[in-house]
Amino acid sequence: MFIDSAKITVSAGRGGDGAVAFHREKYIASGGPDGGDGGRGGNVVFQVDDNLSTLSDFRYKRKFSAEPGENGRGNRCNGKNGADLIIRVPRGTLVKDAATGRLIADLSTDEPKIIARGGRGGWGNAHFATSTRQTPRFSKPGAPGEKLELYLELKLLADVGLVGFPNVGKSTFVSVVSEAKPQIANYHFTTLTPVLGVVRLNDERSFVIADIPGLIEGANEGAGLGHEFLRHVERCRLLVHMVDVSGSEGRDPKEDFKIINAELEKFNPELAKRPMLVVGNKCDLATDEAIAEFKAFVEKQGYEFFPIMAAIRYQVDPLLNRIGALLAKLPPVKVYEPEVTPEQLVPSSEKKEVTITRKGDVFTVEGDWLLQVMRTINYEDEDSLRYFESVLEKTGVIEKLRQAGIQEGNTVNLYGFEFEFME
């Protein structure tokens, strides 16, 4: 089954906790703190795999988690980093934030992409030793890894997109110009999935053509099968619009041409500006007058016209040569740039935001980063509390409390931890 979209949840590994330990060795008194750091949590990494052609692997398995980092140990032994989780996807997969639709990565190259970063390992108590704090009895826990709900969307990478109504001969054309072997039969919607074929012009030149399942009127709104695969046309550098010029199924070739172009434009207005060649297939079933009339109709709109008989490869080579010539002048297959969020543009040093609310003489302070810091504090240890006080001062929390009108003797509430404010 061809699956070209999926929704999954990925969780990077949590960082290991720093250790609280003190050096113990014979003949060495007061060896001092020697707690090691926790290991970094594993990242979630997406990697292109050309052996995959669909997202069917994500149909049933939807949750992926990387390995957490190990906790630190005594004797300054750091914990082992968690192993990265490698998720393999077909080339051309877009990774988006499921909630906002923001594009995170376009997996079109061989370069692996880190999508969710593992949490940093916590510091052991050896980091907190100073000349005045020689026996710190606290450490930092590991930070949680990023957790994201992702929407995966496959947009095939093809140089040429072959579009047109069902049963006009697209699959036959692909089968005679490439090694691809799509199913061919004389009924609508024989092709149920996009088919990629490599067309070799000579030893040095080739291009990839995608047979897009037949479109019908209303495809952009969900009619027929084509609406499921219109996304695969978006990357194509050149469109080849195939028409049954004989009208063998009782349809008007001119109306077919207009309808398909309208569907492409409704789906994505940029497709209306994409270079296009028009191919009239089944010329053996059409009269010379009908072919000439359709040729004049197409050329009047600024398109080149190529009459062919795909089944016997009649006049196919001139078409392929023209495609090759046009591709040599066109820009490469489109690669989408990730969208940067406003938060990513703000330096981390400026992200220490807190919310202060006042109720009488009680000032409640909240902030996601603050909650993480509080997890590192040993509230029964005086040195740890002094360290926490310095953090509040350096990050501007104390100054913001003053701006909020706090007075000496008022109460500060930090997620249930309360203390009296002193100047």
Helices and strands as residue ranges (DSSP letters): E 5-11, E 44-48, G 56-58, E 63-65, E 85-89, E 93-97, E 103-107, E 113-116, G 125-128, E 147-154, E 160-163, H 170-177, E 195-200, E 206-211, G 219-221, G 226-228, G 230-233, E 238-244, H 253-267, G 269-273, E 276-281, G 283-285, H 288-300, E 304-307, G 310-312, H 316-329, H 342-345, G 348-350, E 355-359, E 362-366, H 368-374, H 382-394, H 397-403, E 411-414, E 417-420
